[in-house]
């Protein structure tokens, strides 16, 4: 291909397809809440005693599988949150923050005998992860040219 | 792959559009690809087969709601080829714009 017009048309076609994908990509607040709840359980998991960790880890894995299944059935697609692109600028800080909250919960439980620290970690994580999930969708749609 | 990043496999407009969608999702169902690219079932099948043969997408069949559905996902090679192809197109258009401005 050497024609400039052909190159312009090809770019316009590809971007048009991405815009159509962006237009139909809208996750409900319930879907964002589900993702945030899984992160909250993951943060609590870090702060829980070892025996509890097995149960919550299974819960998180089961939840992730259900979310993927729901996305495929409802949207006809699945998008990995860790995909390459500008969304990494949202997911990486979110995960770092969630890990920090989880480890802070662990510190409070172990060093200060705060037995409810895992619950506190989950409660703090929920709004952080919810905000991260909503921002992720915004950045994703922007990247696709919505 | 040809020189300068232009890839003959995804040169066709419909294939480029399919790859544009596939590069931004982990997995997409046949109906979603048809909807976002605006091509017919038969044309989409043909292009997906060609992309599959080139190793740019993988296809799988899965039953859902009692119906057999086709799911496609871009391979690492497919995503890289798409990025190179888009970069080459953008460079071509930018160079043309620069020449016109001078």
gemmi code that builds the backbone of each chain (N, CA, C; Angstrom):
import gemmi

chains = {
    "A": [
        ("UNK", (0.837, -1.189, 0.000), (0.000, 0.000, 0.000), (0.884, 1.256, 0.000)),
        ("UNK", (0.622, 2.148, -0.910), (1.383, 3.396, -0.923), (0.456, 4.600, -0.953)),
        ("UNK", (-0.785, 4.422, -1.379), (-1.700, 5.555, -1.514), (-2.011, 6.197, -0.174)),
        ("UNK", (-1.839, 7.528, -0.109), (-2.104, 8.249, 1.140), (-3.596, 8.183, 1.485)),
        ("UNK", (-4.416, 8.328, 0.448), (-5.863, 8.275, 0.694), (-6.268, 6.904, 1.229)),
        ("UNK", (-5.637, 5.868, 0.666), (-5.926, 4.509, 1.106), (-5.528, 4.335, 2.580)),
        ("UNK", (-4.368, 4.914, 2.935), (-3.895, 4.836, 4.326), (-4.843, 5.581, 5.258)),
        ("UNK", (-5.290, 6.759, 4.809), (-6.245, 7.549, 5.621), (-7.542, 6.782, 5.821)),
        ("UNK", (-8.040, 6.185, 4.728), (-9.296, 5.423, 4.805), (-9.152, 4.230, 5.749)),
        ("UNK", (-7.998, 3.566, 5.652), (-7.760, 2.388, 6.501), (-7.738, 2.798, 7.969)),
        ("UNK", (-7.050, 3.911, 8.261), (-6.994, 4.407, 9.653), (-8.381, 4.793, 10.145)),
        ("UNK", (-9.126, 5.477, 9.280), (-10.476, 5.905, 9.655), (-11.358, 4.682, 9.919)),
        ("UNK", (-11.202, 3.653, 9.094), (-11.996, 2.427, 9.272), (-11.678, 1.748, 10.596)),
        ("UNK", (-10.384, 1.633, 10.908), (-9.965, 0.983, 12.157), (-10.445, 1.785, 13.368)),
        ("UNK", (-10.298, 3.102, 13.289), (-10.728, 3.940, 14.418), (-12.242, 3.928, 14.560)),
        ("UNK", (-12.930, 3.826, 13.433), (-14.396, 3.737, 13.473), (-14.837, 2.474, 14.192)),
        ("UNK", (-14.163, 1.361, 13.907), (-14.498, 0.090, 14.569), (-14.232, 0.197, 16.069)),
        ("UNK", (-13.138, 0.863, 16.428), (-12.813, 1.045, 17.861), (-13.844, 1.942, 18.539)),
        ("UNK", (-14.290, 2.979, 17.814), (-15.325, 3.870, 18.388), (-16.630, 3.117, 18.602)),
        ("UNK", (-16.980, 2.250, 17.648), (-18.219, 1.459, 17.804), (-18.097, 0.512, 19.000)),
        ("UNK", (-16.895, -0.025, 19.184), (-16.666, -0.884, 20.356), (-16.820, -0.060, 21.636)),
        ("UNK", (-16.253, 1.154, 21.621), (-16.332, 2.029, 22.802), (-17.780, 2.401, 23.109)),
        ("UNK", (-18.545, 2.667, 22.065), (-19.935, 3.084, 22.242), (-20.760, 2.001, 22.938)),
        ("UNK", (-20.476, 0.746, 22.582), (-21.296, -0.333, 23.178), (-20.676, -0.875, 24.483)),
        ("UNK", (-19.508, -0.329, 24.860), (-18.864, -0.816, 26.082), (-19.265, 0.057, 27.263)),
        ("UNK", (-20.208, -0.408, 28.021), (-20.623, 0.301, 29.229), (-20.941, -0.736, 30.295)),
        ("UNK", (-20.173, -0.681, 31.376), (-20.417, -1.615, 32.457), (-21.319, -0.950, 33.494)),
        ("UNK", (-22.261, -1.703, 34.003), (-23.215, -1.166, 34.978), (-22.525, -0.905, 36.317)),
        ("UNK", (-23.168, -0.112, 37.161), (-22.605, 0.162, 38.487), (-22.519, -1.147, 39.291)),
        ("UNK", (-23.454, -2.054, 39.031), (-23.418, -3.362, 39.697), (-22.175, -4.144, 39.325)),
        ("UNK", (-21.786, -4.043, 38.053), (-20.579, -4.736, 37.574), (-19.323, -4.117, 38.210)),
        ("UNK", (-19.317, -2.782, 38.308), (-18.181, -2.110, 38.957), (-18.123, -2.500, 40.435)),
        ("UNK", (-19.291, -2.553, 41.055), (-19.351, -2.933, 42.482), (-18.844, -4.358, 42.695)),
        ("UNK", (-19.191, -5.245, 41.762), (-18.746, -6.644, 41.868), (-17.214, -6.717, 41.811)),
        ("UNK", (-16.634, -5.958, 40.872), (-15.165, -5.944, 40.750), (-14.534, -5.352, 42.017)),
        ("UNK", (-15.148, -4.268, 42.522), (-14.622, -3.614, 43.725), (-14.746, -4.534, 44.944)),
        ("UNK", (-15.869, -5.252, 45.023), (-16.077, -6.180, 46.151), (-15.019, -7.289, 46.146)),
        ("UNK", (-14.671, -7.760, 44.952), (-13.638, -8.809, 44.859), (-12.287, -8.273, 45.334)),
        ("UNK", (-12.011, -7.020, 44.979), (-10.753, -6.411, 45.444), (-10.785, -6.211, 46.958)),
        ("UNK", (-11.957, -5.857, 47.472), (-12.097, -5.663, 48.919), (-11.849, -6.980, 49.659)),
        ("UNK", (-12.391, -8.070, 49.119), (-12.166, -9.382, 49.737), (-10.687, -9.760, 49.640)),
        ("UNK", (-10.071, -9.402, 48.496), (-8.634, -9.696, 48.326), (-7.800, -8.922, 49.351)),
        ("UNK", (-8.175, -7.671, 49.609), (-7.443, -6.867, 50.611), (-7.635, -7.461, 52.001)),
        ("UNK", (-8.869, -7.861, 52.300), (-9.153, -8.492, 53.596), (-8.361, -9.785, 53.737)),
        ("UNK", (-8.244, -10.493, 52.617), (-7.505, -11.769, 52.605), (-6.084, -11.594, 53.132)),
        ("UNK", (-5.451, -10.488, 52.728), (-4.063, -10.238, 53.165), (-3.975, -10.028, 54.677)),
        ("UNK", (-5.065, -9.504, 55.233), (-5.053, -9.170, 56.663), (-5.562, -10.318, 57.540)),
        ("UNK", (-6.139, -11.326, 56.907), (-6.735, -12.427, 57.686), (-5.691, -13.452, 58.145)),
        ("UNK", (-6.031, -14.233, 59.189), (-5.141, -15.329, 59.601), (-5.054, -16.379, 58.477)),
        ("UNK", (-3.961, -17.140, 58.422), (-3.714, -18.087, 57.321), (-4.898, -19.010, 56.987)),
        ("UNK", (-5.561, -19.555, 58.005), (-6.651, -20.498, 57.717), (-7.803, -19.834, 56.963)),
        ("UNK", (-8.093, -18.599, 57.337), (-9.164, -17.853, 56.662), (-8.779, -17.482, 55.239)),
        ("UNK", (-7.480, -17.327, 55.038), (-7.004, -16.883, 53.715), (-7.363, -17.867, 52.604)),
        ("UNK", (-7.346, -19.152, 52.952), (-7.667, -20.168, 51.931), (-9.105, -19.967, 51.442)),
        ("UNK", (-10.000, -19.801, 52.395), (-11.419, -19.629, 52.053), (-11.674, -18.377, 51.236)),
        ("UNK", (-11.064, -17.257, 51.640), (-11.306, -16.002, 50.918), (-10.638, -16.033, 49.539)),
        ("UNK", (-9.502, -16.732, 49.439), (-8.831, -16.845, 48.130), (-9.734, -17.614, 47.158)),
        ("UNK", (-10.343, -18.676, 47.645), (-11.271, -19.458, 46.810), (-12.468, -18.584, 46.410)),
        ("UNK", (-12.950, -17.794, 47.360), (-14.081, -16.892, 47.106), (-13.740, -15.890, 45.994)),
        ("UNK", (-12.537, -15.326, 46.070), (-12.112, -14.343, 45.054), (-12.004, -15.013, 43.682)),
        ("UNK", (-11.385, -16.196, 43.638), (-11.229, -16.896, 42.356), (-12.580, -17.243, 41.748)),
        ("UNK", (-13.497, -17.689, 42.603), (-14.854, -18.023, 42.153), (-15.554, -16.768, 41.628)),
        ("UNK", (-15.391, -15.675, 42.357), (-15.995, -14.407, 41.950), (-15.473, -13.921, 40.614)),
        ("UNK", (-14.159, -14.027, 40.420), (-13.552, -13.605, 39.150), (-14.126, -14.446, 38.004)),
        ("UNK", (-14.239, -15.755, 38.240), (-14.783, -16.647, 37.204), (-16.229, -16.257, 36.862)),
        ("UNK", (-17.016, -15.913, 37.878), (-18.409, -15.512, 37.651), (-18.504, -14.198, 36.882)),
        ("UNK", (-17.621, -13.246, 37.218), (-17.620, -11.944, 36.525), (-17.261, -12.145, 35.047)),
        ("UNK", (-16.252, -12.978, 34.792), (-15.847, -13.246, 33.396), (-17.007, -13.897, 32.637)),
        ("UNK", (-17.668, -14.847, 33.299), (-18.795, -15.546, 32.671), (-19.932, -14.582, 32.362)),
        ("UNK", (-20.186, -13.677, 33.310), (-21.260, -12.698, 33.132), (-20.921, -11.723, 31.992)),
        ("UNK", (-19.675, -11.276, 31.927), (-19.250, -10.360, 30.861), (-19.422, -11.016, 29.496)),
        ("UNK", (-18.992, -12.265, 29.392), (-19.087, -12.968, 28.112), (-20.543, -13.127, 27.689)),
        ("UNK", (-21.395, -13.496, 28.650), (-22.807, -13.737, 28.333), (-23.537, -12.436, 27.997)),
        ("UNK", (-23.275, -11.379, 28.749), (-24.016, -10.129, 28.563), (-23.438, -9.255, 27.460)),
        ("UNK", (-22.108, -9.146, 27.413), (-21.468, -8.209, 26.488), (-20.916, -8.861, 25.222)),
        ("UNK", (-20.806, -10.178, 25.219), (-20.216, -10.844, 24.052), (-18.716, -10.625, 23.965)),
        ("UNK", (-18.134, -10.231, 25.075), (-16.683, -10.035, 25.094), (-16.189, -10.014, 26.535)),
        ("UNK", (-14.874, -10.139, 26.661), (-14.251, -9.958, 27.959), (-12.987, -9.138, 27.749)),
        ("UNK", (-12.785, -8.142, 28.624), (-11.585, -7.311, 28.549), (-10.802, -7.498, 29.844)),
        ("UNK", (-9.565, -7.935, 29.695), (-8.703, -8.114, 30.870), (-8.322, -6.736, 31.431)),
        ("UNK", (-8.515, -6.547, 32.708), (-8.199, -5.269, 33.347), (-6.734, -4.900, 33.254)),
        ("UNK", (-5.874, -5.905, 33.058), (-4.432, -5.659, 33.000), (-3.936, -5.526, 31.557)),
        ("UNK", (-4.839, -5.242, 30.635), (-4.460, -5.086, 29.225), (-3.442, -3.948, 29.071)),
        ("UNK", (-2.637, -4.067, 27.996), (-1.676, -2.997, 27.717), (-2.430, -1.765, 27.255)),
        ("UNK", (-1.905, -0.613, 27.584), (-2.563, 0.629, 27.168), (-2.630, 1.610, 28.316)),
        ("UNK", (-3.350, 2.719, 28.078), (-3.429, 3.768, 29.093), (-4.129, 3.307, 30.371)),
        ("UNK", (-4.932, 2.264, 30.264), (-5.646, 1.758, 31.443), (-4.685, 1.208, 32.503)),
        ("UNK", (-3.452, 0.875, 32.073), (-2.456, 0.402, 33.053), (-2.160, 1.488, 34.087)),
        ("UNK", (-2.304, 2.771, 33.641), (-2.068, 3.892, 34.551), (-3.155, 3.987, 35.623)),
        ("UNK", (-4.226, 3.247, 35.446), (-5.292, 3.216, 36.450), (-5.181, 1.939, 37.284)),
        ("UNK", (-5.016, 0.807, 36.598), (-5.062, -0.477, 37.318), (-3.843, -0.672, 38.230)),
        ("UNK", (-2.661, -0.255, 37.764), (-1.462, -0.485, 38.580), (-1.524, 0.291, 39.908)),
        ("UNK", (-1.792, 1.613, 39.876), (-1.902, 2.321, 41.169), (-3.040, 1.783, 42.042)),
        ("UNK", (-4.136, 1.367, 41.405), (-5.258, 0.820, 42.181), (-4.834, -0.446, 42.919)),
        ("UNK", (-4.165, -1.339, 42.200), (-3.725, -2.600, 42.818), (-2.692, -2.329, 43.914)),
        ("UNK", (-1.778, -1.399, 43.650), (-0.756, -1.050, 44.663), (-1.445, -0.528, 45.929)),
        ("UNK", (-2.456, 0.319, 45.729), (-3.191, 0.886, 46.859), (-3.937, -0.214, 47.634)),
        ("UNK", (-4.562, -1.109, 46.903), (-5.302, -2.210, 47.539), (-4.348, -3.104, 48.340)),
        ("UNK", (-3.179, -3.384, 47.755), (-2.173, -4.199, 48.464), (-1.713, -3.478, 49.729)),
        ("UNK", (-1.497, -2.161, 49.602), (-1.050, -1.376, 50.761), (-2.099, -1.413, 51.872)),
        ("UNK", (-3.355, -1.287, 51.491), (-4.438, -1.336, 52.486), (-4.474, -2.717, 53.141)),
        ("UNK", (-4.334, -3.752, 52.317), (-4.349, -5.130, 52.831), (-3.217, -5.373, 53.828)),
        ("UNK", (-2.016, -4.926, 53.456), (-0.868, -5.132, 54.350), (-0.968, -4.260, 55.605)),
        ("UNK", (-1.564, -3.080, 55.455), (-1.783, -2.231, 56.639), (-2.758, -2.934, 57.589)),
        ("UNK", (-3.770, -3.561, 57.028), (-4.725, -4.334, 57.835), (-4.029, -5.477, 58.555)),
        ("UNK", (-3.129, -6.131, 57.842), (-2.376, -7.245, 58.434), (-1.515, -6.736, 59.613)),
        ("UNK", (-0.867, -5.596, 59.380), (-0.030, -4.997, 60.429), (-0.880, -4.684, 61.666)),
        ("UNK", (-2.036, -4.078, 61.441), (-2.912, -3.712, 62.569), (-3.404, -4.949, 63.323)),
        ("UNK", (-3.716, -6.014, 62.574), (-4.206, -7.235, 63.237), (-3.099, -7.915, 64.033)),
        ("UNK", (-1.912, -8.039, 63.414), (-0.815, -8.786, 64.052), (-0.151, -7.975, 65.160)),
        ("UNK", (0.174, -6.720, 64.853), (0.946, -5.913, 65.800), (0.090, -5.223, 66.865)),
        ("UNK", (-1.161, -4.946, 66.525), (-2.001, -4.205, 67.468), (-3.257, -4.981, 67.900)),
        ("UNK", (-3.271, -6.266, 67.549), (-4.388, -7.153, 67.937), (-5.762, -6.613, 67.547)),
        ("UNK", (-5.813, -5.919, 66.451), (-7.113, -5.431, 65.990), (-7.759, -6.529, 65.138)),
        ("UNK", (-8.609, -7.342, 65.785), (-9.175, -8.500, 65.096), (-10.091, -8.096, 63.933)),
        ("UNK", (-10.635, -6.913, 64.012), (-11.530, -6.452, 62.949), (-10.793, -5.698, 61.836)),
        ("UNK", (-9.454, -5.696, 61.891), (-8.657, -5.003, 60.866), (-8.947, -5.509, 59.440)),
        ("UNK", (-9.137, -6.820, 59.226), (-9.462, -7.273, 57.860), (-10.755, -6.650, 57.332)),
        ("UNK", (-11.732, -6.509, 58.232), (-13.008, -5.902, 57.853), (-12.796, -4.425, 57.495)),
        ("UNK", (-11.962, -3.768, 58.287), (-11.639, -2.358, 58.034), (-10.937, -2.222, 56.685)),
        ("UNK", (-10.011, -3.143, 56.416), (-9.285, -3.123, 55.129), (-10.260, -3.261, 53.963)),
        ("UNK", (-11.217, -4.165, 54.113), (-12.219, -4.363, 53.051), (-13.072, -3.112, 52.876)),
        ("UNK", (-13.464, -2.510, 54.011), (-14.325, -1.323, 53.958), (-13.613, -0.137, 53.304)),
        ("UNK", (-12.316, -0.005, 53.568), (-11.544, 1.096, 52.962), (-11.294, 0.813, 51.479)),
        ("UNK", (-11.069, -0.458, 51.159), (-10.765, -0.835, 49.778), (-11.959, -0.639, 48.836)),
        ("UNK", (-13.156, -0.925, 49.330), (-14.344, -0.919, 48.468), (-14.504, 0.393, 47.679)),
        ("UNK", (-14.534, 1.563, 48.326), (-14.684, 2.793, 47.537), (-13.484, 3.099, 46.639)),
        ("UNK", (-12.276, 2.728, 47.124), (-11.058, 2.944, 46.322), (-11.146, 2.120, 45.027)),
        ("UNK", (-11.490, 0.848, 45.173), (-11.562, -0.045, 44.016), (-12.742, 0.319, 43.113)),
        ("UNK", (-13.826, 0.784, 43.701), (-14.984, 1.195, 42.894), (-14.599, 2.398, 42.022)),
        ("UNK", (-13.938, 3.375, 42.641), (-13.460, 4.536, 41.886), (-12.490, 4.125, 40.792)),
        ("UNK", (-11.589, 3.203, 41.133), (-10.611, 2.716, 40.156), (-11.285, 2.033, 38.983)),
        ("UNK", (-12.316, 1.243, 39.268), (-13.026, 0.507, 38.218), (-13.769, 1.460, 37.275)),
        ("UNK", (-14.420, 2.467, 37.847), (-15.159, 3.446, 37.030), (-14.183, 4.277, 36.192)),
        ("UNK", (-13.069, 4.671, 36.805), (-12.054, 5.443, 36.080), (-11.444, 4.600, 34.958)),
        ("UNK", (-11.234, 3.311, 35.251), (-10.687, 2.394, 34.246), (-11.574, 2.382, 33.008)),
        ("UNK", (-12.868, 2.265, 33.219), (-13.810, 2.232, 32.079), (-13.739, 3.545, 31.292)),
        ("UNK", (-13.667, 4.651, 32.008), (-13.597, 5.959, 31.348), (-12.348, 6.046, 30.459)),
        ("UNK", (-11.207, 5.652, 31.018), (-9.942, 5.715, 30.275), (-9.978, 4.763, 29.076)),
        ("UNK", (-10.547, 3.583, 29.272), (-10.658, 2.585, 28.192), (-11.474, 3.150, 27.033)),
        ("UNK", (-12.612, 3.733, 27.347), (-13.492, 4.272, 26.312), (-12.840, 5.474, 25.621)),
        ("UNK", (-12.140, 6.286, 26.392), (-11.416, 7.427, 25.806), (-10.337, 6.936, 24.834)),
        ("UNK", (-9.641, 5.889, 25.260), (-8.565, 5.339, 24.436), (-9.104, 4.819, 23.102)),
        ("UNK", (-10.328, 4.303, 23.140), (-10.940, 3.779, 21.920), (-11.604, 4.883, 21.094)),
        ("UNK", (-11.555, 6.097, 21.598), (-12.079, 7.220, 20.808), (-13.542, 7.513, 21.025)),
        ("UNK", (-14.079, 7.134, 22.181), (-15.510, 7.387, 22.457), (-15.789, 8.881, 22.563)),
    ],
    "B": [
        ("UNK", (5.258, -10.608, 6.624), (5.169, -9.170, 6.850), (6.038, -8.422, 5.835)),
        ("UNK", (5.473, -7.374, 5.259), (6.239, -6.597, 4.288), (7.050, -5.524, 5.007)),
        ("UNK", (7.793, -4.726, 4.233), (8.631, -3.697, 4.850), (7.798, -2.565, 5.429)),
        ("UNK", (8.419, -1.795, 6.282), (7.813, -0.598, 6.883), (6.599, -0.878, 7.762)),
        ("UNK", (6.400, -2.090, 8.186), (5.311, -2.404, 9.103), (3.979, -2.674, 8.455)),
        ("UNK", (3.846, -2.388, 7.156), (2.583, -2.662, 6.468), (2.449, -4.173, 6.292)),
        ("UNK", (1.368, -4.708, 6.810), (1.182, -6.153, 6.831), (0.111, -6.559, 5.819)),
        ("UNK", (0.491, -7.336, 4.811), (-0.496, -7.711, 3.786), (-1.671, -8.533, 4.337)),
        ("UNK", (-1.438, -9.232, 5.436), (-2.528, -10.056, 5.998), (-3.665, -9.180, 6.539)),
        ("UNK", (-3.307, -8.064, 7.161), (-4.358, -7.194, 7.716), (-4.547, -5.924, 6.878)),
        ("UNK", (-4.073, -5.984, 5.652), (-4.198, -4.842, 4.740), (-5.663, -4.591, 4.360)),
        ("UNK", (-6.418, -5.651, 4.174), (-7.834, -5.495, 3.781), (-8.581, -4.705, 4.863)),
        ("UNK", (-9.380, -3.686, 4.459), (-10.060, -2.834, 5.450), (-10.859, -3.612, 6.501)),
        ("UNK", (-11.590, -4.630, 6.070), (-12.402, -5.386, 7.036), (-11.517, -6.113, 8.048)),
        ("UNK", (-10.394, -6.661, 7.570), (-9.484, -7.376, 8.494), (-8.849, -6.413, 9.478)),
        ("UNK", (-8.524, -5.215, 8.985), (-7.929, -4.207, 9.882), (-8.951, -3.816, 10.959)),
        ("UNK", (-10.211, -3.703, 10.551), (-11.257, -3.353, 11.528), (-11.449, -4.479, 12.549)),
        ("UNK", (-11.392, -5.705, 12.071), (-11.517, -6.850, 12.993), (-10.372, -6.814, 14.003)),
        ("UNK", (-9.160, -6.578, 13.488), (-7.991, -6.536, 14.379), (-8.055, -5.339, 15.328)),
        ("UNK", (-8.650, -4.226, 14.862), (-8.782, -3.034, 15.710), (-9.646, -3.347, 16.935)),
        ("UNK", (-10.657, -4.173, 16.728), (-11.512, -4.583, 17.851), (-10.792, -5.639, 18.688)),
        ("UNK", (-10.242, -6.643, 18.001), (-9.604, -7.760, 18.706), (-8.421, -7.309, 19.573)),
        ("UNK", (-7.720, -6.264, 19.111), (-6.550, -5.785, 19.859), (-6.946, -5.121, 21.178)),
        ("UNK", (-8.226, -4.798, 21.309), (-8.674, -4.084, 22.511), (-9.572, -4.890, 23.425)),
        ("UNK", (-9.729, -6.161, 23.120), (-10.491, -7.053, 24.009), (-9.682, -8.335, 24.212)),
        ("UNK", (-9.990, -9.052, 25.262), (-9.300, -10.324, 25.472), (-9.925, -11.391, 24.588)),
        ("UNK", (-11.250, -11.335, 24.477), (-11.977, -12.323, 23.693), (-13.287, -11.694, 23.244)),
        ("UNK", (-13.678, -11.951, 22.003), (-14.932, -11.381, 21.500), (-15.744, -12.447, 20.784)),
        ("UNK", (-17.047, -12.330, 20.909), (-17.945, -13.276, 20.262), (-18.189, -12.824, 18.821)),
        ("UNK", (-18.488, -13.768, 17.969), (-18.693, -13.528, 16.538), (-19.680, -12.373, 16.303)),
        ("UNK", (-20.797, -12.356, 17.038), (-21.835, -11.338, 16.827), (-21.319, -9.932, 17.140)),
        ("UNK", (-20.477, -9.821, 18.153), (-19.919, -8.512, 18.500), (-19.001, -8.010, 17.380)),
        ("UNK", (-18.202, -8.922, 16.831), (-17.311, -8.537, 15.734), (-18.117, -8.116, 14.511)),
        ("UNK", (-19.198, -8.825, 14.243), (-20.054, -8.492, 13.092), (-20.670, -7.100, 13.294)),
        ("UNK", (-21.094, -6.847, 14.529), (-21.739, -5.566, 14.845), (-20.759, -4.388, 14.760)),
        ("UNK", (-19.569, -4.575, 15.261), (-18.607, -3.458, 15.298), (-17.888, -3.237, 13.972)),
        ("UNK", (-17.846, -4.275, 13.131), (-17.177, -4.101, 11.835), (-18.177, -3.902, 10.699)),
        ("UNK", (-19.418, -4.286, 10.928), (-20.464, -4.077, 9.929), (-20.361, -4.961, 8.702)),
        ("UNK", (-19.706, -6.112, 8.836), (-19.618, -7.036, 7.696), (-20.589, -8.199, 7.884)),
        ("UNK", (-20.846, -8.908, 6.795), (-21.795, -10.034, 6.862), (-21.146, -11.237, 7.546)),
        ("UNK", (-21.979, -12.192, 7.919), (-21.488, -13.417, 8.570), (-20.431, -14.120, 7.720)),
        ("UNK", (-20.737, -14.264, 6.420), (-19.825, -15.029, 5.560), (-18.486, -14.301, 5.382)),
        ("UNK", (-18.550, -12.980, 5.222), (-17.317, -12.200, 5.058), (-16.478, -12.266, 6.342)),
        ("UNK", (-17.169, -12.142, 7.472), (-16.459, -12.202, 8.754), (-15.799, -13.570, 8.942)),
        ("UNK", (-16.536, -14.627, 8.629), (-15.977, -15.990, 8.748), (-14.719, -16.135, 7.907)),
        ("UNK", (-14.809, -15.630, 6.671), (-13.677, -15.739, 5.741), (-12.446, -15.003, 6.303)),
        ("UNK", (-12.679, -13.783, 6.779), (-11.551, -13.000, 7.297), (-10.974, -13.609, 8.576)),
        ("UNK", (-11.851, -14.108, 9.432), (-11.361, -14.726, 10.673), (-10.517, -15.970, 10.362)),
        ("UNK", (-10.957, -16.728, 9.348), (-10.188, -17.914, 8.950), (-8.800, -17.502, 8.464)),
        ("UNK", (-8.767, -16.448, 7.637), (-7.472, -15.977, 7.096), (-6.573, -15.491, 8.226)),
        ("UNK", (-7.161, -14.761, 9.169), (-6.371, -14.260, 10.304), (-5.897, -15.418, 11.180)),
        ("UNK", (-6.743, -16.439, 11.294), (-6.379, -17.632, 12.063), (-5.227, -18.376, 11.414)),
        ("UNK", (-5.295, -18.509, 10.083), (-4.226, -19.202, 9.349), (-2.892, -18.452, 9.476)),
        ("UNK", (-2.978, -17.128, 9.580), (-1.748, -16.326, 9.723), (-1.226, -16.338, 11.160)),
        ("UNK", (-2.010, -16.933, 12.052), (-1.588, -16.994, 13.455), (-1.876, -15.713, 14.212)),
        ("UNK", (-2.785, -14.887, 13.674), (-3.096, -13.607, 14.309), (-4.292, -13.690, 15.259)),
        ("UNK", (-5.147, -14.670, 15.056), (-6.253, -14.881, 15.998), (-6.417, -16.373, 16.265)),
        ("UNK", (-6.971, -16.664, 17.422), (-7.347, -18.057, 17.700), (-8.862, -18.088, 17.829)),
        ("UNK", (-9.455, -19.161, 17.358), (-10.911, -19.295, 17.378), (-11.290, -20.502, 18.222)),
        ("UNK", (-12.395, -20.377, 18.931), (-12.907, -21.528, 19.676), (-14.419, -21.499, 19.635)),
        ("UNK", (-14.994, -22.682, 19.714), (-16.460, -22.807, 19.731), (-16.884, -23.150, 21.146)),
        ("UNK", (-17.975, -22.546, 21.587), (-18.484, -22.865, 22.930), (-19.995, -22.758, 22.921)),
        ("UNK", (-20.636, -23.653, 23.637), (-22.101, -23.627, 23.727), (-22.525, -22.593, 24.756)),
        ("UNK", (-23.531, -21.802, 24.370), (-24.065, -20.814, 25.306), (-25.558, -20.668, 25.023)),
        ("UNK", (-26.378, -20.782, 26.057), (-27.835, -20.738, 25.915), (-28.314, -21.744, 24.871)),
        ("UNK", (-27.693, -22.900, 24.848), (-28.097, -23.964, 23.939), (-27.662, -23.758, 22.495)),
        ("UNK", (-26.882, -22.719, 22.255), (-26.414, -22.466, 20.890), (-24.892, -22.474, 20.841)),
        ("UNK", (-24.374, -22.920, 19.697), (-22.925, -22.953, 19.511), (-22.455, -21.563, 19.071)),
        ("UNK", (-21.503, -20.993, 19.801), (-21.016, -19.648, 19.450), (-19.517, -19.690, 19.198)),
        ("UNK", (-19.084, -18.792, 18.323), (-17.660, -18.718, 18.000), (-17.032, -17.540, 18.736)),
        ("UNK", (-15.931, -17.816, 19.391), (-15.196, -16.777, 20.120), (-13.825, -16.616, 19.494)),
        ("UNK", (-13.390, -15.372, 19.386), (-12.076, -15.102, 18.789), (-11.235, -14.270, 19.737)),
        ("UNK", (-9.946, -14.535, 19.730), (-9.028, -13.684, 20.507), (-7.757, -13.479, 19.709)),
        ("UNK", (-7.199, -12.279, 19.811), (-5.975, -11.960, 19.075), (-4.783, -12.590, 19.774)),
        ("UNK", (-3.864, -13.122, 18.982), (-2.633, -13.680, 19.555), (-1.642, -12.533, 19.790)),
        ("UNK", (-0.563, -12.864, 20.461), (0.490, -11.868, 20.694), (1.022, -11.350, 19.344)),
        ("UNK", (1.222, -12.289, 18.408), (1.727, -11.912, 17.075), (0.722, -11.008, 16.364)),
        ("UNK", (-0.556, -11.324, 16.525), (-1.603, -10.528, 15.887), (-1.649, -9.115, 16.433)),
        ("UNK", (-1.532, -8.993, 17.745), (-1.549, -7.654, 18.373), (-0.336, -6.839, 17.927)),
        ("UNK", (0.820, -7.507, 17.863), (2.054, -6.809, 17.448), (1.943, -6.365, 15.987)),
        ("UNK", (1.408, -7.242, 15.144), (1.251, -6.906, 13.716), (0.294, -5.730, 13.557)),
        ("UNK", (-0.776, -5.728, 14.347), (-1.749, -4.629, 14.267), (-1.090, -3.310, 14.677)),
        ("UNK", (-0.332, -3.347, 15.764), (0.340, -2.120, 16.239), (1.308, -1.589, 15.168)),
        ("UNK", (2.072, -2.510, 14.597), (3.036, -2.105, 13.559), (2.316, -1.517, 12.347)),
        ("UNK", (1.241, -2.173, 11.957), (0.486, -1.745, 10.784), (-0.112, -0.350, 11.011)),
        ("UNK", (-0.696, -0.142, 12.165), (-1.294, 1.164, 12.484), (-0.213, 2.252, 12.535)),
        ("UNK", (0.929, 1.919, 13.130), (2.031, 2.887, 13.226), (2.530, 3.255, 11.838)),
        ("UNK", (2.595, 2.253, 10.954), (3.062, 2.510, 9.585), (2.064, 3.401, 8.844)),
        ("UNK", (0.774, 3.136, 9.018), (-0.256, 3.955, 8.374), (-0.187, 5.401, 8.894)),
        ("UNK", (-0.049, 5.526, 10.201), (0.013, 6.869, 10.809), (1.249, 7.631, 10.317)),
        ("UNK", (2.373, 6.917, 10.201), (3.606, 7.554, 9.723), (3.440, 8.022, 8.282)),
        ("UNK", (2.775, 7.191, 7.494), (2.532, 7.513, 6.084), (1.671, 8.769, 5.958)),
        ("UNK", (0.614, 8.819, 6.724), (-0.308, 9.963, 6.676), (0.381, 11.221, 7.218)),
        ("UNK", (1.158, 11.057, 8.293), (1.870, 12.205, 8.880), (2.892, 12.765, 7.901)),
        ("UNK", (3.615, 11.862, 7.226), (4.625, 12.298, 6.251), (3.968, 13.047, 5.107)),
        ("UNK", (2.815, 12.547, 4.675), (2.093, 13.207, 3.574), (1.622, 14.599, 4.008)),
        ("UNK", (1.156, 14.688, 5.253), (0.696, 15.972, 5.788), (1.839, 16.975, 5.869)),
        ("UNK", (3.018, 16.475, 6.259), (4.206, 17.331, 6.387), (4.641, 17.858, 5.014)),
        ("UNK", (4.592, 16.943, 4.028), (4.980, 17.338, 2.670), (4.025, 18.390, 2.114)),
        ("UNK", (2.749, 18.229, 2.427), (1.746, 19.169, 1.926), (1.917, 20.547, 2.567)),
        ("UNK", (2.379, 20.548, 3.819), (2.536, 21.807, 4.563), (3.760, 22.590, 4.091)),
        ("UNK", (4.761, 21.858, 3.551), (6.017, 22.545, 3.145), (5.867, 23.279, 1.806)),
    ],
}
model = gemmi.Model(1)
for chain_id, residues in chains.items():
    chain = gemmi.Chain(chain_id)
    for i, (resn, *xyz) in enumerate(residues, 1):
        res = gemmi.Residue()
        res.name, res.seqid = resn, gemmi.SeqId(i, " ")
        for name, pos in zip(("N", "CA", "C"), xyz):
            atom = gemmi.Atom()
            atom.name, atom.element = name, gemmi.Element(name[0])
            atom.pos, atom.b_iso = gemmi.Position(*pos), 0.0
            res.add_atom(atom)
        chain.add_residue(res)
    model.add_chain(chain)
structure = gemmi.Structure()
structure.add_model(model)
structure.setup_entities()
